[in-house]
Amino acid sequence: MYLIHVRLQGPDGTADRPDLAAIVTSCAEREDGLEHVTVHKGPRGEVTLGLFLLAGSLAAAEDSAGRLAERAVAHHPDLRGFQVVTAEAVLVPGPWWDT
C-alpha cells in the first residue's frame, strides 16, 4: 500500500468541503486501488488529499492517484473549479539523512 499526497487548489482561494473524502471516493474505480482518503486543509485555498492505494509500484500508485484526482475534478459537479496541483509520494526524512 502506498500513501500518495494530491494537492488541490480550490476555486477563488477556497477548498473547504467537508465531504471531499466522500466525493473522491465516489469517483474511484476498482482499478484505482483506492483504500482510504484523508483530507488536510492547507494554505491559500489548497487542500491535500492523502490517498492510500494498493498498487504494484510507487510510480503506478502516483499515476493512479493523479488519474483519480483529475477524474474527480473533471466530472464531479461539486468540484467544479478545483485543479490538481501535484500527485506524488512525499519523502519523509529519516535518521540517515544527516550522515
C-alpha positions in Angstrom: 0.0 0.0 0.0 1.2 3.5 -0.9 0.3 6.9 0.5 0.2 9.5 -2.2 -0.5 13.1 -1.5 -2.6 15.0 -4.0 -2.7 18.8 -3.7 -5.8 20.5 -4.9 -6.4 24.2 -5.4 -9.9 25.3 -4.8 -11.8 28.0 -6.8 -11.5 31.5 -5.6 -9.0 30.5 -2.9 -11.4 28.2 -1.2 -11.1 24.5 -0.7 -13.2 23.9 2.4 -15.5 21.0 1.5 -16.4 18.7 4.5 -17.5 16.0 2.1 -14.3 16.0 0.0 -13.1 12.5 1.0 -16.5 11.0 0.2 -16.6 12.8 -3.2 -13.2 11.5 -4.2 -14.1 8.0 -3.0 -17.3 8.1 -5.1 -15.2 8.8 -8.2 -12.8 5.9 -7.7 -12.9 2.9 -10.0 -11.8 -0.6 -9.0 -8.5 -0.4 -10.9 -7.5 2.8 -9.0 -6.8 0.6 -5.9 -8.1 3.2 -3.5 -8.4 2.0 0.1 -8.8 5.2 2.1 -8.8 9.1 1.7 -7.8 11.7 4.3 -8.2 15.4 3.8 -5.9 18.2 5.3 -6.6 21.9 4.7 -3.6 23.9 3.5 -2.7 27.5 2.9 -4.2 29.8 0.3 -7.2 27.7 -0.7 -5.2 24.4 -1.0 -6.2 21.1 0.3 -4.0 17.9 0.5 -5.6 14.5 0.0 -3.9 11.5 1.4 -4.8 8.7 -0.9 -4.0 5.2 0.3 -3.7 3.0 -2.7 -2.9 -0.6 -3.5 -0.5 -0.7 -6.5 2.3 -2.7 -7.9 4.8 0.1 -7.6 5.2 3.7 -6.4 5.1 5.0 -9.9 1.8 3.1 -10.5 0.3 4.5 -7.3 1.3 8.0 -8.2 -0.3 7.6 -11.7 -3.4 6.1 -10.2 -3.8 8.9 -7.7 -3.3 11.5 -10.4 -5.9 9.9 -12.7 -8.4 9.6 -9.8 -8.0 13.2 -8.8 -8.2 14.5 -12.4 -11.4 12.4 -12.8 -12.9 13.8 -9.7 -12.3 17.5 -10.5 -13.4 17.0 -14.1 -16.6 15.1 -13.6 -18.0 15.8 -10.1 -20.1 18.9 -10.1 -19.2 19.8 -6.5 -15.5 20.1 -7.5 -16.1 22.4 -10.4 -13.3 24.9 -10.5 -10.8 22.8 -8.5 -7.4 22.0 -10.0 -4.9 19.2 -9.3 -1.6 20.8 -8.4 0.5 17.7 -7.7 0.1 13.9 -7.1 3.2 12.4 -5.6 4.6 10.4 -2.7 6.2 12.6 -0.1 9.7 12.0 1.1 9.9 11.6 4.8 13.3 12.5 6.4 14.9 9.7 8.3 17.9 9.4 10.6 20.2 8.5 7.7 19.7 12.0 6.0 22.4 13.7 8.2 25.0 11.0 7.7 
